[in-house]
């Protein structure tokens, strides 16, 4: 990646970026934005048809994309994702851990399988993939780990105890590895979106909560708004490490 932003119109040329949860929402928008900046993007998610359609759009626009079907809760899938990327490109410069689920419900009505799924997808999958990629970045003497958390990783909310726990974990994990990896020229960024118009609310199965949320009039961001924040962080000169970006829509006063 370039040290000098003024010398290259595509700041991420010759870079390789893995984006999880790339089949929709923030992941999809981020993959397109990184490809526009010149990165070869590796698209990781479970829904292959959506990934293939995204890859087609990227390549039609002159970009480079590779589809790797990935369930981040499966360690074999994580290893395959990393190995396939290295086999194809020989490097990993940016990792965007974006895959996540939001199964909001009051604790007394919570399904334990929902709590487990959020921990496994939002936190354990992110940690395991980072664990797999960091040694490669260390061998390269550089790289950038971007973890998508949430404002719910900084402030708790009613009916979100399980989701809060996972996102607080993402935020803490990111800052802890920052302290380990920054001396090795590996940058870390935690992205904390507020309300974004994505599929996440459709994950909620609690009917009472869905009815309550339908009555809330809250402004939302587009996935592309968060993607621009991720591009901003990854486009900085190598000596600049944007550690944290919290991005809310103007007018959002609650979590």
N, C-alpha and C positions, 0 to 999 in steps of 0.2 A: 504494500500500500504506500501511496505517495506521502512524503513528509511535507510537501509544499502544495497547498490547495490551489494556488494560483497558476501552477504549471500544467495542470491536467484537467480538462473539462469533464472527464469521467473519473472521479476520485478513486473509485474502487476497481479500476482496470487491473487485470491480472490477479484479482482476489477471488477466493472461493468462500461462499457463505452457505451454511446449512440453516434452513428455516423449518422448525417443527410447527405443526398445526397449520400448514400452508394451504389446506384445502378450502379455507374460507376466512372471512373477517380480517383481523389484524395480520395474521400470517400470510394470507394471500396478498394483501396490499403491500406488506413489507417485502415479500419476494419480488414483486413487480418493481418496487422502488429501488431495491438494491441492484436488480438487473439493469435498470435504466442508468444507474451510476457505473455500470461496467462490470459488476461482479457476475461470476458464474454461480448460479443459485441451485442448491440441491433441495428439492421440495419433498418434505417428509410429512406424512399423515397416513391415516388408514384408508381414506376414500380415494382410490386410485383414479377413478373417472374424473373427479374434480381436479386432481393434480395434473392429469394429462391435458385437460382443457387449459389449465393455467400455463403449462409448459408450452403449449401451442401458441398461446398469445404472446408469451415472452419471446419465443424464437421468431415469430412473425415480425416482431418489432426489432429484430436484429440481436436479441440477447441469447444467452446460453442457459439452458435449464436441464436438470437431470431429475427424474422422478424415482423415489425410493419409497415403496410402501413401508410404513413404520407405525408400530404401536409402541409408544414410549414406555408402556408398562411391561414390555417384554424385553428382557436383557439381550436375547438373541437378535431381536430386531435392531436394538441400539448398536450392537457390534457389527451387524450387517450394514447399517447406515454408514458408520464410520469407515469400514473397510471398503465399501463400494465407492465412497467419495475419494478415498486415497487412491484406489485403483484407477479411477477416472481422471483425477486432477493432480494427485500427488501432494496436496496441501489442504489445510483448513484454516482460513484466516478469520472468519467470523462465524460464531454460533449464536443463533437467535432461538432461545428456548421459549416458545410461545404456546405450545400445546397446553390446553387447560379445559376444565369443566367447572361450572358454577351451579351446584345443586343446593340452592338455598332452601332452608326449612327450619322451623323452630326445633330446638333440640328434643323437646318431649315427643315430637312426631317424627323425628329423623329416622331414616332407614340406615342401619349400620353399614349396609353395602354402599350407600351413597357417600358416607363419611370415608370409607376405605378407598373408594374410587377417586375421590378428590385428592387424598393423600398420595395415592399411587401415581396419578397423572400429573397433578400440579406440582408436586414436590419431589417424590422419589424418582420419577422419570427424568425430571430436570437435573437432579443431582447425578444420576447414573450417566446420562449423556455427557454432562460436563466432565465427569470423571474420565470418560472414555476419550474426550477430545483434548483435554488439557495437556497430556503428555506429548501429543503431536505439536501443539503450540509451543511447548517448551523446547522441543527439538528444533523448531523453526525460529526460536528466539523472538517470538511475538505472536500476537493474536488478540481477539476481542470476543468476550463472552457477554451477550446481551440477554438478560432474563426479564421476561414480561411478568411483573407482579400486578399490583393494583393499588388504588387508594385504600382498599380493604387490607392491604399489607402494612398500613400505617395507622389506620383508624378502624376500630371495631364497629359492627353494625348489628342491629337486631335481626334475628333469623339467619345470621351468617356465620355462626360460630365455627363450623367446620371449614368453610371457605376462608374465613379470617385466619384460622390456624395455618392453613397451607400457604397463604400469601404472606403472612408474617414470616413464615419459614423461608420463603423464597428471598425476601428482602434481607433477612439475617444471613442466609447462606451466601448471598452475593457479596455482602460487605465483608464477611469472613474470608472468602477466597480473594477478595481485593487485596487484603493485607498480605496474603501468601504470594499472590501472583504479580502484583504491581512491580516488585523489584526485578522480576524476570521479563519486563516489558510486555506483559499480557494485561490488557485493559479489561475492565468490567463495568457494565452499566445495568442498573435496574430501572425498568420503565414501569411507571405506576399510573395507568390510565384511570380516569374517572368513568363516567357513563359513556359507553360507546355502542353504536348501533351494530351489533353482531348477533350471532346465533346463541350466545351464552344464555340469555333469558329463556330460550326455548328448552333449555336443559331442566328447568324447574318443573317438578311434578306435583308439588303441594298445591292443591286446588284453592285452598283458602288464601294462601300467600299470593298465588297468581291473581286472584280477584282483587286483593289489596293493591298489588303493584299496578294493575290495570287502571287504577284510579289516580295514580301518581303522575303528575305532569312534570317531567324532568327533561331539560335539554340534553342532547347527546352529541357526541363527536362521531365523525366518520372514521372507519378503519384507516383511511389514507392520512388522517391527521396524526395518528400514532406512528404510522410508517414514516412520516416526515421527521418525527422526533428520533426514530431509530437511525435514519439516514444521517441526521445531524450528528448524532453521537459517533457513528462509525466513520464519518467523513473528516473528523478532526485530525490535525497533525499528530504524528505518533507520540509526541511528548505531552499531548493533552488527553486526559482521561475524564470523560464526563461520567461521573459515578452514579448519578441519580437524576431522573426526569419524572416529575409528577405533572400529568397533563389532564386537566379537567375542562369540560365545556364551560364557556362563560355563562354564568347564571346558575351553575350547580352549587347549591349551598349545603347539600347533605351527601352522605356516602352513596 
